[in-house]
Amino acid sequence: MTADEDPERSRAAGGCVLVALSGVPLAVAFAASTEAGILATVGAATAAVWWSVRRVPHAANPAPPPPPEGADDTKRLFSVMADESNPHRSRVVWHAREEA
């Protein structure tokens, strides 16, 4: 490998490092007291869930904004329709572009 090539990062390797780094303090807490270990585990799990929820965007696939007032004569390229088979999904209908 040359100096200008970056090695690929592995998610599994990162997960192993996080488990090792979080496991040692938890092991020390459990060695000191079972109650302290349980409390530390619950606190770490709560912090991890809170952090992961904060990272998710509120609307991963938002609907396009409505057209501005008076723009009804514009040609639309696509429409977003509700999917009848799954209420949690929508489908995109592409319209043929008419050349003038």
Phi and psi in radians as a Rosetta constraint file:
Dihedral C 1 N 2 CA 2 C 2 CIRCULARHARMONIC -1.496 0.35
Dihedral N 2 CA 2 C 2 N 3 CIRCULARHARMONIC 2.987 0.35
Dihedral C 2 N 3 CA 3 C 3 CIRCULARHARMONIC -1.223 0.35
Dihedral N 3 CA 3 C 3 N 4 CIRCULARHARMONIC -0.471 0.35
Dihedral C 3 N 4 CA 4 C 4 CIRCULARHARMONIC -1.520 0.35
Dihedral N 4 CA 4 C 4 N 5 CIRCULARHARMONIC -0.097 0.35
Dihedral C 4 N 5 CA 5 C 5 CIRCULARHARMONIC -1.543 0.35
Dihedral N 5 CA 5 C 5 N 6 CIRCULARHARMONIC 2.338 0.35
Dihedral C 5 N 6 CA 6 C 6 CIRCULARHARMONIC -1.628 0.35
Dihedral N 6 CA 6 C 6 N 7 CIRCULARHARMONIC 2.339 0.35
Dihedral C 6 N 7 CA 7 C 7 CIRCULARHARMONIC -1.229 0.35
Dihedral N 7 CA 7 C 7 N 8 CIRCULARHARMONIC 2.571 0.35
Dihedral C 7 N 8 CA 8 C 8 CIRCULARHARMONIC -1.239 0.35
Dihedral N 8 CA 8 C 8 N 9 CIRCULARHARMONIC 2.410 0.35
Dihedral C 8 N 9 CA 9 C 9 CIRCULARHARMONIC -1.609 0.35
Dihedral N 9 CA 9 C 9 N 10 CIRCULARHARMONIC 2.414 0.35
Dihedral C 9 N 10 CA 10 C 10 CIRCULARHARMONIC -1.800 0.35
Dihedral N 10 CA 10 C 10 N 11 CIRCULARHARMONIC 2.301 0.35
Dihedral C 10 N 11 CA 11 C 11 CIRCULARHARMONIC -1.196 0.35
Dihedral N 11 CA 11 C 11 N 12 CIRCULARHARMONIC -0.584 0.35
Dihedral C 11 N 12 CA 12 C 12 CIRCULARHARMONIC -1.147 0.35
Dihedral N 12 CA 12 C 12 N 13 CIRCULARHARMONIC -0.705 0.35
Dihedral C 12 N 13 CA 13 C 13 CIRCULARHARMONIC -1.141 0.35
Dihedral N 13 CA 13 C 13 N 14 CIRCULARHARMONIC -0.703 0.35
Dihedral C 13 N 14 CA 14 C 14 CIRCULARHARMONIC -1.118 0.35
Dihedral N 14 CA 14 C 14 N 15 CIRCULARHARMONIC -0.675 0.35
Dihedral C 14 N 15 CA 15 C 15 CIRCULARHARMONIC -1.129 0.35
Dihedral N 15 CA 15 C 15 N 16 CIRCULARHARMONIC -0.696 0.35
Dihedral C 15 N 16 CA 16 C 16 CIRCULARHARMONIC -1.118 0.35
Dihedral N 16 CA 16 C 16 N 17 CIRCULARHARMONIC -0.697 0.35
Dihedral C 16 N 17 CA 17 C 17 CIRCULARHARMONIC -1.134 0.35
Dihedral N 17 CA 17 C 17 N 18 CIRCULARHARMONIC -0.741 0.35
Dihedral C 17 N 18 CA 18 C 18 CIRCULARHARMONIC -1.127 0.35
Dihedral N 18 CA 18 C 18 N 19 CIRCULARHARMONIC -0.689 0.35
Dihedral C 18 N 19 CA 19 C 19 CIRCULARHARMONIC -1.132 0.35
Dihedral N 19 CA 19 C 19 N 20 CIRCULARHARMONIC -0.736 0.35
Dihedral C 19 N 20 CA 20 C 20 CIRCULARHARMONIC -1.154 0.35
Dihedral N 20 CA 20 C 20 N 21 CIRCULARHARMONIC -0.735 0.35
Dihedral C 20 N 21 CA 21 C 21 CIRCULARHARMONIC -1.228 0.35
Dihedral N 21 CA 21 C 21 N 22 CIRCULARHARMONIC -0.560 0.35
Dihedral C 21 N 22 CA 22 C 22 CIRCULARHARMONIC -1.526 0.35
Dihedral N 22 CA 22 C 22 N 23 CIRCULARHARMONIC -0.391 0.35
Dihedral C 22 N 23 CA 23 C 23 CIRCULARHARMONIC -1.262 0.35
Dihedral N 23 CA 23 C 23 N 24 CIRCULARHARMONIC -0.629 0.35
Dihedral C 23 N 24 CA 24 C 24 CIRCULARHARMONIC -1.129 0.35
Dihedral N 24 CA 24 C 24 N 25 CIRCULARHARMONIC -0.869 0.35
Dihedral C 24 N 25 CA 25 C 25 CIRCULARHARMONIC -1.100 0.35
Dihedral N 25 CA 25 C 25 N 26 CIRCULARHARMONIC -0.612 0.35
Dihedral C 25 N 26 CA 26 C 26 CIRCULARHARMONIC -1.173 0.35
Dihedral N 26 CA 26 C 26 N 27 CIRCULARHARMONIC -0.667 0.35
Dihedral C 26 N 27 CA 27 C 27 CIRCULARHARMONIC -1.115 0.35
Dihedral N 27 CA 27 C 27 N 28 CIRCULARHARMONIC -0.686 0.35
Dihedral C 27 N 28 CA 28 C 28 CIRCULARHARMONIC -1.144 0.35
Dihedral N 28 CA 28 C 28 N 29 CIRCULARHARMONIC -0.699 0.35
Dihedral C 28 N 29 CA 29 C 29 CIRCULARHARMONIC -1.151 0.35
Dihedral N 29 CA 29 C 29 N 30 CIRCULARHARMONIC -0.715 0.35
Dihedral C 29 N 30 CA 30 C 30 CIRCULARHARMONIC -1.173 0.35
Dihedral N 30 CA 30 C 30 N 31 CIRCULARHARMONIC -0.598 0.35
Dihedral C 30 N 31 CA 31 C 31 CIRCULARHARMONIC -1.177 0.35
Dihedral N 31 CA 31 C 31 N 32 CIRCULARHARMONIC -0.614 0.35
Dihedral C 31 N 32 CA 32 C 32 CIRCULARHARMONIC -1.258 0.35
Dihedral N 32 CA 32 C 32 N 33 CIRCULARHARMONIC -0.797 0.35
Dihedral C 32 N 33 CA 33 C 33 CIRCULARHARMONIC -2.868 0.35
Dihedral N 33 CA 33 C 33 N 34 CIRCULARHARMONIC 2.395 0.35
Dihedral C 33 N 34 CA 34 C 34 CIRCULARHARMONIC -1.096 0.35
Dihedral N 34 CA 34 C 34 N 35 CIRCULARHARMONIC -0.721 0.35
Dihedral C 34 N 35 CA 35 C 35 CIRCULARHARMONIC -1.119 0.35
Dihedral N 35 CA 35 C 35 N 36 CIRCULARHARMONIC -0.706 0.35
Dihedral C 35 N 36 CA 36 C 36 CIRCULARHARMONIC -1.137 0.35
Dihedral N 36 CA 36 C 36 N 37 CIRCULARHARMONIC -0.650 0.35
Dihedral C 36 N 37 CA 37 C 37 CIRCULARHARMONIC -1.158 0.35
Dihedral N 37 CA 37 C 37 N 38 CIRCULARHARMONIC -0.722 0.35
Dihedral C 37 N 38 CA 38 C 38 CIRCULARHARMONIC -1.144 0.35
Dihedral N 38 CA 38 C 38 N 39 CIRCULARHARMONIC -0.757 0.35
Dihedral C 38 N 39 CA 39 C 39 CIRCULARHARMONIC -1.097 0.35
Dihedral N 39 CA 39 C 39 N 40 CIRCULARHARMONIC -0.710 0.35
Dihedral C 39 N 40 CA 40 C 40 CIRCULARHARMONIC -1.165 0.35
Dihedral N 40 CA 40 C 40 N 41 CIRCULARHARMONIC -0.666 0.35
Dihedral C 40 N 41 CA 41 C 41 CIRCULARHARMONIC -1.139 0.35
Dihedral N 41 CA 41 C 41 N 42 CIRCULARHARMONIC -0.787 0.35
Dihedral C 41 N 42 CA 42 C 42 CIRCULARHARMONIC -1.116 0.35
Dihedral N 42 CA 42 C 42 N 43 CIRCULARHARMONIC -0.716 0.35
Dihedral C 42 N 43 CA 43 C 43 CIRCULARHARMONIC -1.119 0.35
Dihedral N 43 CA 43 C 43 N 44 CIRCULARHARMONIC -0.742 0.35
Dihedral C 43 N 44 CA 44 C 44 CIRCULARHARMONIC -1.161 0.35
Dihedral N 44 CA 44 C 44 N 45 CIRCULARHARMONIC -0.697 0.35
Dihedral C 44 N 45 CA 45 C 45 CIRCULARHARMONIC -1.159 0.35
Dihedral N 45 CA 45 C 45 N 46 CIRCULARHARMONIC -0.708 0.35
Dihedral C 45 N 46 CA 46 C 46 CIRCULARHARMONIC -1.103 0.35
Dihedral N 46 CA 46 C 46 N 47 CIRCULARHARMONIC -0.757 0.35
Dihedral C 46 N 47 CA 47 C 47 CIRCULARHARMONIC -1.123 0.35
Dihedral N 47 CA 47 C 47 N 48 CIRCULARHARMONIC -0.687 0.35
Dihedral C 47 N 48 CA 48 C 48 CIRCULARHARMONIC -1.161 0.35
Dihedral N 48 CA 48 C 48 N 49 CIRCULARHARMONIC -0.734 0.35
Dihedral C 48 N 49 CA 49 C 49 CIRCULARHARMONIC -1.164 0.35
Dihedral N 49 CA 49 C 49 N 50 CIRCULARHARMONIC -0.770 0.35
Dihedral C 49 N 50 CA 50 C 50 CIRCULARHARMONIC -1.041 0.35
Dihedral N 50 CA 50 C 50 N 51 CIRCULARHARMONIC -0.763 0.35
Dihedral C 50 N 51 CA 51 C 51 CIRCULARHARMONIC -1.130 0.35
Dihedral N 51 CA 51 C 51 N 52 CIRCULARHARMONIC -0.737 0.35
Dihedral C 51 N 52 CA 52 C 52 CIRCULARHARMONIC -1.227 0.35
Dihedral N 52 CA 52 C 52 N 53 CIRCULARHARMONIC -0.595 0.35
Dihedral C 52 N 53 CA 53 C 53 CIRCULARHARMONIC -1.200 0.35
Dihedral N 53 CA 53 C 53 N 54 CIRCULARHARMONIC -0.632 0.35
Dihedral C 53 N 54 CA 54 C 54 CIRCULARHARMONIC -1.201 0.35
Dihedral N 54 CA 54 C 54 N 55 CIRCULARHARMONIC -0.414 0.35
Dihedral C 54 N 55 CA 55 C 55 CIRCULARHARMONIC -1.397 0.35
Dihedral N 55 CA 55 C 55 N 56 CIRCULARHARMONIC -0.392 0.35
Dihedral C 55 N 56 CA 56 C 56 CIRCULARHARMONIC -1.361 0.35
Dihedral N 56 CA 56 C 56 N 57 CIRCULARHARMONIC 2.252 0.35
Dihedral C 56 N 57 CA 57 C 57 CIRCULARHARMONIC -1.158 0.35
Dihedral N 57 CA 57 C 57 N 58 CIRCULARHARMONIC 2.625 0.35
Dihedral C 57 N 58 CA 58 C 58 CIRCULARHARMONIC -1.147 0.35
Dihedral N 58 CA 58 C 58 N 59 CIRCULARHARMONIC -0.654 0.35
Dihedral C 58 N 59 CA 59 C 59 CIRCULARHARMONIC -2.313 0.35
Dihedral N 59 CA 59 C 59 N 60 CIRCULARHARMONIC 1.720 0.35
Dihedral C 59 N 60 CA 60 C 60 CIRCULARHARMONIC -1.184 0.35
Dihedral N 60 CA 60 C 60 N 61 CIRCULARHARMONIC -0.523 0.35
Dihedral C 60 N 61 CA 61 C 61 CIRCULARHARMONIC -2.412 0.35
Dihedral N 61 CA 61 C 61 N 62 CIRCULARHARMONIC 1.300 0.35
Dihedral C 61 N 62 CA 62 C 62 CIRCULARHARMONIC -1.251 0.35
Dihedral N 62 CA 62 C 62 N 63 CIRCULARHARMONIC 2.710 0.35
Dihedral C 62 N 63 CA 63 C 63 CIRCULARHARMONIC -1.245 0.35
Dihedral N 63 CA 63 C 63 N 64 CIRCULARHARMONIC 2.620 0.35
Dihedral C 63 N 64 CA 64 C 64 CIRCULARHARMONIC -1.148 0.35
Dihedral N 64 CA 64 C 64 N 65 CIRCULARHARMONIC 2.668 0.35
Dihedral C 64 N 65 CA 65 C 65 CIRCULARHARMONIC -1.178 0.35
Dihedral N 65 CA 65 C 65 N 66 CIRCULARHARMONIC 2.679 0.35
Dihedral C 65 N 66 CA 66 C 66 CIRCULARHARMONIC -1.173 0.35
Dihedral N 66 CA 66 C 66 N 67 CIRCULARHARMONIC 2.701 0.35
Dihedral C 66 N 67 CA 67 C 67 CIRCULARHARMONIC -1.148 0.35
Dihedral N 67 CA 67 C 67 N 68 CIRCULARHARMONIC 2.639 0.35
Dihedral C 67 N 68 CA 68 C 68 CIRCULARHARMONIC -1.170 0.35
Dihedral N 68 CA 68 C 68 N 69 CIRCULARHARMONIC 2.855 0.35
Dihedral C 68 N 69 CA 69 C 69 CIRCULARHARMONIC -1.040 0.35
Dihedral N 69 CA 69 C 69 N 70 CIRCULARHARMONIC 2.361 0.35
Dihedral C 69 N 70 CA 70 C 70 CIRCULARHARMONIC 1.407 0.35
Dihedral N 70 CA 70 C 70 N 71 CIRCULARHARMONIC 0.168 0.35
Dihedral C 70 N 71 CA 71 C 71 CIRCULARHARMONIC -1.807 0.35
Dihedral N 71 CA 71 C 71 N 72 CIRCULARHARMONIC 0.425 0.35
Dihedral C 71 N 72 CA 72 C 72 CIRCULARHARMONIC -1.229 0.35
Dihedral N 72 CA 72 C 72 N 73 CIRCULARHARMONIC -0.362 0.35
Dihedral C 72 N 73 CA 73 C 73 CIRCULARHARMONIC -1.496 0.35
Dihedral N 73 CA 73 C 73 N 74 CIRCULARHARMONIC 0.002 0.35
Dihedral C 73 N 74 CA 74 C 74 CIRCULARHARMONIC -1.336 0.35
Dihedral N 74 CA 74 C 74 N 75 CIRCULARHARMONIC 2.691 0.35
Dihedral C 74 N 75 CA 75 C 75 CIRCULARHARMONIC -1.505 0.35
Dihedral N 75 CA 75 C 75 N 76 CIRCULARHARMONIC 2.228 0.35
Dihedral C 75 N 76 CA 76 C 76 CIRCULARHARMONIC -1.606 0.35
Dihedral N 76 CA 76 C 76 N 77 CIRCULARHARMONIC 2.446 0.35
Dihedral C 76 N 77 CA 77 C 77 CIRCULARHARMONIC -1.524 0.35
Dihedral N 77 CA 77 C 77 N 78 CIRCULARHARMONIC -0.558 0.35
Dihedral C 77 N 78 CA 78 C 78 CIRCULARHARMONIC -2.671 0.35
Dihedral N 78 CA 78 C 78 N 79 CIRCULARHARMONIC 2.845 0.35
Dihedral C 78 N 79 CA 79 C 79 CIRCULARHARMONIC -2.295 0.35
Dihedral N 79 CA 79 C 79 N 80 CIRCULARHARMONIC 2.551 0.35
Dihedral C 79 N 80 CA 80 C 80 CIRCULARHARMONIC -1.802 0.35
Dihedral N 80 CA 80 C 80 N 81 CIRCULARHARMONIC 2.099 0.35
Dihedral C 80 N 81 CA 81 C 81 CIRCULARHARMONIC -2.031 0.35
Dihedral N 81 CA 81 C 81 N 82 CIRCULARHARMONIC 2.612 0.35
Dihedral C 81 N 82 CA 82 C 82 CIRCULARHARMONIC -1.224 0.35
Dihedral N 82 CA 82 C 82 N 83 CIRCULARHARMONIC 2.423 0.35
Dihedral C 82 N 83 CA 83 C 83 CIRCULARHARMONIC -1.465 0.35
Dihedral N 83 CA 83 C 83 N 84 CIRCULARHARMONIC 2.150 0.35
Dihedral C 83 N 84 CA 84 C 84 CIRCULARHARMONIC -1.227 0.35
Dihedral N 84 CA 84 C 84 N 85 CIRCULARHARMONIC -0.512 0.35
Dihedral C 84 N 85 CA 85 C 85 CIRCULARHARMONIC -1.359 0.35
Dihedral N 85 CA 85 C 85 N 86 CIRCULARHARMONIC -0.436 0.35
Dihedral C 85 N 86 CA 86 C 86 CIRCULARHARMONIC -2.466 0.35
Dihedral N 86 CA 86 C 86 N 87 CIRCULARHARMONIC 2.023 0.35
Dihedral C 86 N 87 CA 87 C 87 CIRCULARHARMONIC -1.221 0.35
Dihedral N 87 CA 87 C 87 N 88 CIRCULARHARMONIC -0.209 0.35
Dihedral C 87 N 88 CA 88 C 88 CIRCULARHARMONIC -1.647 0.35
Dihedral N 88 CA 88 C 88 N 89 CIRCULARHARMONIC 0.061 0.35
Dihedral C 88 N 89 CA 89 C 89 CIRCULARHARMONIC -2.148 0.35
Dihedral N 89 CA 89 C 89 N 90 CIRCULARHARMONIC 2.825 0.35
Dihedral C 89 N 90 CA 90 C 90 CIRCULARHARMONIC -2.361 0.35
Dihedral N 90 CA 90 C 90 N 91 CIRCULARHARMONIC 2.810 0.35
Dihedral C 90 N 91 CA 91 C 91 CIRCULARHARMONIC -2.177 0.35
Dihedral N 91 CA 91 C 91 N 92 CIRCULARHARMONIC 2.677 0.35
Dihedral C 91 N 92 CA 92 C 92 CIRCULARHARMONIC -1.827 0.35
Dihedral N 92 CA 92 C 92 N 93 CIRCULARHARMONIC 2.221 0.35
Dihedral C 92 N 93 CA 93 C 93 CIRCULARHARMONIC -1.886 0.35
Dihedral N 93 CA 93 C 93 N 94 CIRCULARHARMONIC 2.051 0.35
Dihedral C 93 N 94 CA 94 C 94 CIRCULARHARMONIC -1.549 0.35
Dihedral N 94 CA 94 C 94 N 95 CIRCULARHARMONIC 2.356 0.35
Dihedral C 94 N 95 CA 95 C 95 CIRCULARHARMONIC -1.747 0.35
Dihedral N 95 CA 95 C 95 N 96 CIRCULARHARMONIC 2.513 0.35
Dihedral C 95 N 96 CA 96 C 96 CIRCULARHARMONIC -1.158 0.35
Dihedral N 96 CA 96 C 96 N 97 CIRCULARHARMONIC 2.387 0.35
Dihedral C 96 N 97 CA 97 C 97 CIRCULARHARMONIC -1.490 0.35
Dihedral N 97 CA 97 C 97 N 98 CIRCULARHARMONIC 2.168 0.35
Dihedral C 97 N 98 CA 98 C 98 CIRCULARHARMONIC -1.634 0.35
Dihedral N 98 CA 98 C 98 N 99 CIRCULARHARMONIC 2.174 0.35
Dihedral C 98 N 99 CA 99 C 99 CIRCULARHARMONIC -1.532 0.35
Dihedral N 99 CA 99 C 99 N 100 CIRCULARHARMONIC 2.366 0.35
